[in-house]
Amino acid sequence: MQIEAFDEGLDHRNILAYDPAYAEVFAKVREHVQARLPGVELVHIGSTAIVGLRGKPMIDVAAITARENLREEQAQFERIGFHRRPVWVDRDEKPYVCACVLHGGRRFNLNIHICHRGDPVHKDSLAFMDILGRRPDLRRKYEEAKDRAHAVDPANPQIYNRKKEAVIREIEAQIPRE
């Protein structure tokens, strides 16, 4: 698998129908990473992990590590070809790397969020995906929020995410808490 620089093109920011290729890309990435970083578990998160959910054609991944220092794990990802971009989500408590990979003649961007097992990136993402997978009404509501956010600013991911926040919080409030 060849890892390339994150593709900043607007084609990767359009809201598209779910594509089974997302699961295939994730499987390739997981195999590639786990062969090189055996202590890391990858979990497919985000819209592309939910069959039937429309979203941007970007593969979001939680990279779960036992390594105490998450920035050290980030450096290991960089060592195997992933890279950093200046984005607001790259913080010490949630380091980030990205890439673009070719699959079936198409380019897919990857966003990898490095975390510990059970931290919010991991457990909250799984709970959000679970409720969207079970509740078509919430899935539709989330897709509508994505469409509205995309109409405001398709190019700026920070604005796009901010415009979806209220609906995300509304959906999260319906997640059963243990």
C-alpha positions as CSV (number, residue, x, y, z in Angstrom):
1,M,0.0,0.0,0.0
2,Q,1.4,3.4,-1.0
3,I,0.8,6.2,1.5
4,E,0.6,9.7,-0.1
5,A,0.0,13.2,1.2
6,F,-3.6,14.1,2.3
7,D,-5.5,15.3,-0.7
8,E,-6.9,18.8,0.0
9,G,-9.1,18.8,-3.1
10,L,-12.7,19.6,-2.7
11,D,-13.7,16.3,-4.3
12,H,-13.0,14.7,-0.9
13,R,-15.4,17.2,0.8
14,N,-18.6,16.4,-1.0
15,I,-21.4,14.5,0.7
16,L,-21.8,11.2,-1.1
17,A,-23.8,8.0,-0.8
18,Y,-22.3,5.2,1.3
19,D,-19.7,3.2,-0.6
20,P,-18.6,-0.4,0.3
21,A,-15.1,0.6,-0.8
22,Y,-14.8,2.4,2.6
23,A,-14.7,-0.9,4.5
24,E,-12.2,-2.3,1.9
25,V,-9.9,0.8,2.3
26,F,-10.1,0.5,6.1
27,A,-9.2,-3.2,6.0
28,K,-6.1,-2.4,3.8
29,V,-5.0,0.4,6.1
30,R,-5.5,-1.8,9.2
31,E,-3.5,-4.6,7.7
32,H,-0.7,-2.2,6.7
33,V,-0.5,-0.5,10.1
34,Q,-0.8,-3.5,12.3
35,A,2.0,-5.3,10.3
36,R,4.3,-2.3,11.2
37,L,2.9,-1.2,14.6
38,P,1.7,-4.4,16.2
39,G,0.7,-2.7,19.5
40,V,-1.9,-0.5,17.8
41,E,-5.5,-1.5,17.2
42,L,-7.4,0.3,14.5
43,V,-11.1,0.9,14.7
44,H,-13.1,2.3,11.7
45,I,-15.2,5.3,13.1
46,G,-17.2,8.1,11.6
47,S,-19.7,8.2,8.8
48,T,-17.8,5.9,6.4
49,A,-18.1,3.1,9.1
50,I,-21.9,3.2,9.1
51,V,-23.4,1.2,6.2
52,G,-25.9,3.3,4.4
53,L,-24.9,6.7,5.9
54,R,-24.1,9.5,3.5
55,G,-21.0,11.4,4.2
56,K,-17.6,12.7,3.0
57,P,-15.4,10.0,1.4
58,M,-12.8,10.2,4.1
59,I,-12.0,7.2,6.3
60,D,-11.8,8.1,10.0
61,V,-9.9,5.8,12.3
62,A,-9.3,5.5,16.0
63,A,-5.8,4.2,16.6
64,I,-5.9,2.6,20.1
65,T,-2.5,2.3,21.8
66,A,-1.3,1.3,25.2
67,R,1.7,3.6,24.8
68,E,1.5,6.2,27.5
69,N,2.8,9.1,25.4
70,L,0.4,9.5,22.5
71,R,2.8,11.9,20.7
72,E,5.4,9.0,20.7
73,E,2.8,6.8,18.9
74,Q,2.2,9.7,16.5
75,A,5.9,9.7,15.7
76,Q,5.7,5.9,15.0
77,F,2.9,6.6,12.5
78,E,5.0,9.3,10.9
79,R,7.9,6.8,10.7
80,I,5.7,4.5,8.5
81,G,4.6,7.2,6.1
82,F,1.7,9.0,7.7
83,H,2.0,12.7,8.3
84,R,0.6,15.6,10.3
85,R,-1.3,18.6,9.0
86,P,-2.0,21.8,10.9
87,V,-5.5,21.0,12.1
88,W,-7.3,22.0,15.3
89,V,-7.9,18.3,16.2
90,D,-4.1,17.6,16.6
91,R,-3.7,18.0,20.4
92,D,-1.5,16.3,23.0
93,E,-4.5,14.4,24.3
94,K,-5.6,13.4,20.8
95,P,-2.8,13.4,18.3
96,Y,-3.7,13.1,14.6
97,V,-2.0,11.9,11.5
98,C,-3.4,11.6,8.0
99,A,-2.7,10.3,4.5
100,C,-4.2,9.5,1.2
101,V,-4.3,6.0,-0.3
102,L,-5.2,4.6,-3.7
103,H,-7.8,1.9,-4.0
104,G,-9.6,0.7,-7.1
105,G,-8.2,3.6,-9.1
106,R,-9.6,6.1,-6.6
107,R,-8.0,8.3,-3.9
108,F,-9.2,8.1,-0.3
109,N,-8.2,10.4,2.5
110,L,-7.5,9.0,6.0
111,N,-7.8,10.7,9.3
112,I,-6.2,8.8,12.1
113,H,-6.9,9.9,15.7
114,I,-4.5,8.3,18.2
115,C,-6.0,7.5,21.6
116,H,-6.1,5.1,24.5
117,R,-8.8,2.5,24.9
118,G,-11.9,3.9,26.5
119,D,-11.1,7.6,26.0
120,P,-13.7,9.8,24.3
121,V,-12.3,9.4,20.8
122,H,-12.8,5.7,21.2
123,K,-15.9,5.1,23.3
124,D,-17.9,8.1,22.3
125,S,-17.3,7.4,18.6
126,L,-18.5,3.8,19.0
127,A,-21.6,4.9,20.9
128,F,-22.5,7.5,18.3
129,M,-22.0,5.0,15.5
130,D,-24.1,2.5,17.3
131,I,-27.1,4.8,17.8
132,L,-27.0,6.0,14.2
133,G,-26.8,2.4,13.0
134,R,-29.9,1.5,15.0
135,R,-32.0,4.6,14.4
136,P,-32.8,5.6,10.8
137,D,-34.6,8.8,12.1
138,L,-31.3,10.0,13.7
139,R,-29.3,8.9,10.7
140,R,-31.6,11.1,8.5
141,K,-31.3,14.0,10.9
142,Y,-27.5,13.7,10.9
143,E,-27.4,13.6,7.1
144,E,-29.6,16.7,6.9
145,A,-27.2,18.5,9.3
146,K,-24.3,17.5,7.1
147,D,-26.0,18.8,4.0
148,R,-26.7,22.2,5.8
149,A,-23.1,22.4,7.1
150,H,-21.7,21.6,3.6
151,A,-23.9,24.3,2.1
152,V,-22.3,26.9,4.5
153,D,-18.7,26.0,3.8
154,P,-17.7,22.8,1.9
155,A,-13.9,23.6,2.1
156,N,-13.3,24.4,5.7
157,P,-13.6,21.3,7.9
158,Q,-13.6,23.3,11.1
159,I,-16.7,25.4,10.0
160,Y,-18.4,22.2,8.7
161,N,-17.9,20.4,12.0
162,R,-19.0,23.4,14.0
163,K,-22.3,23.7,12.0
164,K,-23.1,20.0,12.8
165,E,-22.4,20.3,16.6
166,A,-25.9,21.0,17.8
167,V,-27.3,18.0,16.0
168,I,-24.4,15.8,17.2
169,R,-25.1,16.9,20.8
170,E,-28.8,16.2,20.3
171,I,-28.0,12.7,19.0
172,E,-25.5,12.1,21.8
173,A,-28.1,13.0,24.4
174,Q,-30.1,10.0,23.2
175,I,-27.3,7.5,23.8
176,P,-28.1,5.3,26.8
177,R,-25.5,5.9,29.5
178,E,-24.2,3.1,31.7
